[in-house]
Amino acid sequence: MTSPLLQVSSLQKRFGDRVLFAQAALTLQAGRRYVLTGPNGSGKTTLLRMLAGLEPSDGCILSFRGETVRSAVLPDRWRRRIVYVHQQPYLFHRSIASNLEYGLRLRGINAMQRRERVREALAWAGLTGRAMLPAQTLSGGEAQRLALARAKLLEPALLLLDEPTANLDDASREQVFELVTALCRDHHTVVIATHDPEFSRLAIFDRLRVADRQIMTDKP
Protein backbone atom coordinates (compact mmCIF):
# COMPACT_ATOMS: atom_id res chain seq x y z
CA MET A 1 0.00 0.00 0.00
CA THR A 2 1.22 3.50 -0.78
CA SER A 3 2.12 5.80 2.10
CA PRO A 4 -0.59 8.09 3.52
CA LEU A 5 -0.90 11.48 1.90
CA LEU A 6 -2.99 12.99 4.70
CA GLN A 7 -3.82 11.74 8.18
CA VAL A 8 -6.14 13.40 10.67
CA SER A 9 -6.63 12.25 14.25
CA SER A 10 -8.40 13.60 17.34
CA LEU A 11 -10.57 15.76 15.06
CA GLN A 12 -13.13 17.83 16.92
CA LYS A 13 -15.70 20.20 15.49
CA ARG A 14 -18.83 21.67 17.01
CA PHE A 15 -21.28 24.44 16.25
CA GLY A 16 -22.58 25.67 19.59
CA ASP A 17 -24.03 22.66 21.39
CA ARG A 18 -24.06 20.56 18.24
CA VAL A 19 -21.08 18.20 17.89
CA LEU A 20 -20.20 17.27 14.30
CA PHE A 21 -16.97 15.38 15.01
CA ALA A 22 -15.71 13.94 18.29
CA GLN A 23 -12.16 12.56 18.25
CA ALA A 24 -12.63 11.48 14.63
CA ALA A 25 -9.82 10.10 12.47
CA LEU A 26 -9.19 9.87 8.74
CA THR A 27 -6.39 8.49 6.57
CA LEU A 28 -6.11 9.24 2.84
CA GLN A 29 -3.64 7.16 0.87
CA ALA A 30 -1.71 8.87 -1.92
CA GLY A 31 -3.18 8.18 -5.36
CA ARG A 32 -6.47 6.75 -4.04
CA ARG A 33 -9.99 7.98 -4.79
CA TYR A 34 -12.69 8.19 -2.16
CA VAL A 35 -16.45 8.65 -2.15
CA LEU A 36 -17.66 10.36 1.03
CA THR A 37 -21.30 9.78 1.95
CA GLY A 38 -23.55 10.51 4.90
CA PRO A 39 -26.91 12.05 5.76
CA ASN A 40 -27.62 15.69 5.08
CA GLY A 41 -26.17 17.75 7.90
CA SER A 42 -23.72 15.06 9.00
CA GLY A 43 -20.71 17.25 8.28
CA LYS A 44 -19.45 16.20 4.84
CA THR A 45 -19.00 19.74 3.52
CA THR A 46 -17.52 20.94 6.81
CA LEU A 47 -15.03 18.06 6.72
CA LEU A 48 -13.90 18.95 3.19
CA ARG A 49 -13.56 22.61 4.12
CA MET A 50 -11.43 21.71 7.14
CA LEU A 51 -9.24 19.44 5.01
CA ALA A 52 -8.79 22.32 2.55
CA GLY A 53 -7.87 24.78 5.28
CA LEU A 54 -10.96 26.91 4.63
CA GLU A 55 -12.51 26.33 8.04
CA PRO A 56 -10.80 25.69 11.37
CA SER A 57 -11.46 22.62 13.46
CA ASP A 58 -11.73 22.76 17.23
CA GLY A 59 -8.48 20.87 17.41
CA CYS A 60 -6.80 17.95 15.68
CA ILE A 61 -3.47 16.35 14.80
CA LEU A 62 -2.60 16.64 11.10
CA SER A 63 -0.01 14.83 9.03
CA PHE A 64 0.60 15.71 5.38
CA ARG A 65 3.27 13.92 3.40
CA GLY A 66 4.92 12.79 6.61
CA GLU A 67 5.02 16.20 8.33
CA THR A 68 2.89 16.37 11.49
CA VAL A 69 1.42 19.38 13.27
CA ARG A 70 -1.12 19.86 16.06
CA SER A 71 -3.27 22.70 14.81
CA ALA A 72 -6.83 23.86 14.18
CA VAL A 73 -5.94 24.93 10.64
CA LEU A 74 -3.71 23.71 7.83
CA PRO A 75 -0.32 25.39 7.48
CA ASP A 76 -0.18 27.67 4.43
CA ARG A 77 2.58 25.58 2.89
CA TRP A 78 0.15 22.65 2.71
CA ARG A 79 -2.84 24.60 1.41
CA ARG A 80 -1.20 25.28 -1.94
CA ARG A 81 -1.26 21.53 -2.63
CA ILE A 82 -4.93 21.02 -1.73
CA VAL A 83 -7.78 22.25 -3.94
CA TYR A 84 -11.45 22.37 -2.94
CA VAL A 85 -14.28 22.70 -5.49
CA HIS A 86 -17.59 23.80 -4.00
CA GLN A 87 -20.95 22.48 -5.18
CA GLN A 88 -21.65 25.99 -6.49
CA PRO A 89 -18.14 27.04 -7.50
CA TYR A 90 -17.06 30.63 -7.08
CA LEU A 91 -16.12 32.18 -10.42
CA PHE A 92 -14.32 35.49 -10.73
CA HIS A 93 -16.13 38.29 -12.58
CA ARG A 94 -13.72 37.89 -15.45
CA SER A 95 -13.50 35.93 -18.67
CA ILE A 96 -13.44 32.14 -18.71
CA ALA A 97 -9.78 32.25 -19.73
CA SER A 98 -8.92 34.64 -16.88
CA ASN A 99 -10.57 32.29 -14.40
CA LEU A 100 -8.38 29.47 -15.66
CA GLU A 101 -5.23 31.58 -15.77
CA TYR A 102 -5.54 33.10 -12.30
CA GLY A 103 -4.00 30.28 -10.27
CA LEU A 104 -1.22 29.73 -12.79
CA ARG A 105 -0.21 33.38 -12.55
CA LEU A 106 -0.08 33.17 -8.76
CA ARG A 107 2.26 30.20 -9.11
CA GLY A 108 4.63 32.16 -11.33
CA ILE A 109 3.95 30.28 -14.58
CA ASN A 110 5.16 32.37 -17.53
CA ALA A 111 2.72 33.85 -20.04
CA MET A 112 3.49 31.44 -22.88
CA GLN A 113 3.00 28.39 -20.69
CA ARG A 114 -0.17 29.89 -19.22
CA ARG A 115 -1.71 30.39 -22.65
CA GLU A 116 -0.92 26.84 -23.73
CA ARG A 117 -2.21 25.27 -20.54
CA VAL A 118 -5.38 27.37 -20.63
CA ARG A 119 -5.96 26.28 -24.24
CA GLU A 120 -5.64 22.64 -23.21
CA ALA A 121 -7.95 23.17 -20.22
CA LEU A 122 -10.62 24.78 -22.39
CA ALA A 123 -10.55 21.80 -24.75
CA TRP A 124 -10.67 19.36 -21.82
CA ALA A 125 -13.73 21.08 -20.37
CA GLY A 126 -15.51 21.40 -23.71
CA LEU A 127 -15.30 25.20 -23.63
CA THR A 128 -13.08 25.82 -26.66
CA GLY A 129 -14.08 28.97 -28.53
CA ARG A 130 -15.60 30.60 -25.45
CA ALA A 131 -12.42 31.77 -23.71
CA MET A 132 -13.25 35.48 -23.71
CA LEU A 133 -16.89 35.19 -22.62
CA PRO A 134 -17.71 36.30 -19.06
CA ALA A 135 -17.69 33.33 -16.71
CA GLN A 136 -21.03 34.49 -15.27
CA THR A 137 -22.75 33.67 -18.59
CA LEU A 138 -22.15 29.94 -18.09
CA SER A 139 -24.89 27.51 -17.12
CA GLY A 140 -24.59 25.50 -13.91
CA GLY A 141 -23.08 22.51 -15.67
CA GLU A 142 -20.67 24.66 -17.66
CA ALA A 143 -19.59 26.52 -14.52
CA GLN A 144 -18.86 23.20 -12.82
CA ARG A 145 -16.80 22.07 -15.83
CA LEU A 146 -14.84 25.33 -15.68
CA ALA A 147 -14.22 24.86 -11.95
CA LEU A 148 -12.97 21.31 -12.55
CA ALA A 149 -10.66 22.50 -15.32
CA ARG A 150 -9.32 25.26 -13.06
CA ALA A 151 -8.63 22.69 -10.34
CA LYS A 152 -6.94 20.36 -12.82
CA LEU A 153 -4.58 23.12 -13.94
CA LEU A 154 -3.29 23.53 -10.39
CA GLU A 155 -2.17 19.88 -10.27
CA PRO A 156 -3.21 19.39 -6.62
CA ALA A 157 -1.85 16.64 -4.44
CA LEU A 158 -5.34 16.38 -2.94
CA LEU A 159 -8.54 17.31 -4.77
CA LEU A 160 -11.75 17.76 -2.75
CA LEU A 161 -15.04 17.84 -4.65
CA ASP A 162 -18.30 18.76 -2.94
CA GLU A 163 -21.38 17.34 -4.71
CA PRO A 164 -20.02 17.97 -8.23
CA THR A 165 -23.09 16.57 -10.03
CA ALA A 166 -25.83 17.93 -7.75
CA ASN A 167 -28.69 20.01 -9.17
CA LEU A 168 -27.67 19.47 -12.79
CA ASP A 169 -29.89 18.30 -15.65
CA ASP A 170 -29.19 14.84 -17.04
CA ALA A 171 -26.98 15.99 -19.93
CA SER A 172 -24.90 18.33 -17.75
CA ARG A 173 -24.61 15.72 -15.02
CA GLU A 174 -23.23 13.18 -17.49
CA GLN A 175 -20.64 15.65 -18.80
CA VAL A 176 -19.48 16.57 -15.31
CA PHE A 177 -19.47 12.92 -14.23
CA GLU A 178 -17.15 12.05 -17.13
CA LEU A 179 -14.75 14.89 -16.26
CA VAL A 180 -14.67 13.91 -12.59
CA THR A 181 -13.93 10.28 -13.38
CA ALA A 182 -11.23 11.42 -15.82
CA LEU A 183 -9.63 13.46 -13.03
CA CYS A 184 -9.80 10.46 -10.73
CA ARG A 185 -7.94 8.33 -13.26
CA ASP A 186 -5.29 11.05 -13.56
CA HIS A 187 -3.36 9.87 -10.48
CA HIS A 188 -4.76 12.55 -8.17
CA THR A 189 -5.82 11.76 -4.63
CA VAL A 190 -9.51 12.67 -4.73
CA VAL A 191 -12.31 12.85 -2.17
CA ILE A 192 -15.84 13.34 -3.50
CA ALA A 193 -18.68 14.16 -1.11
CA THR A 194 -21.78 13.07 -2.97
CA HIS A 195 -25.26 11.57 -2.93
CA ASP A 196 -24.83 10.47 -6.56
CA PRO A 197 -24.95 6.63 -6.49
CA GLU A 198 -23.05 6.35 -9.77
CA PHE A 199 -19.77 7.24 -8.07
CA SER A 200 -20.19 4.52 -5.45
CA ARG A 201 -20.75 1.94 -8.16
CA LEU A 202 -17.34 2.55 -9.74
CA ALA A 203 -14.64 0.13 -8.65
CA ILE A 204 -11.97 2.85 -8.63
CA PHE A 205 -13.42 4.38 -5.44
CA ASP A 206 -12.94 3.54 -1.79
CA ARG A 207 -15.90 4.34 0.44
CA LEU A 208 -15.95 6.73 3.40
CA ARG A 209 -19.00 7.56 5.47
CA VAL A 210 -19.75 10.23 8.05
CA ALA A 211 -21.97 8.97 10.85
CA ASP A 212 -22.20 9.22 14.63
CA ARG A 213 -19.57 12.01 14.69
CA GLN A 214 -16.99 9.71 13.13
CA ILE A 215 -15.52 9.03 9.67
CA MET A 216 -15.78 5.37 8.82
CA THR A 217 -14.47 3.18 6.02
CA ASP A 218 -17.16 1.20 4.24
CA LYS A 219 -16.44 -1.96 2.32
CA PRO A 220 -17.48 -1.86 -1.37
Disulfide bonds with the S-S distance in Angstrom:
none
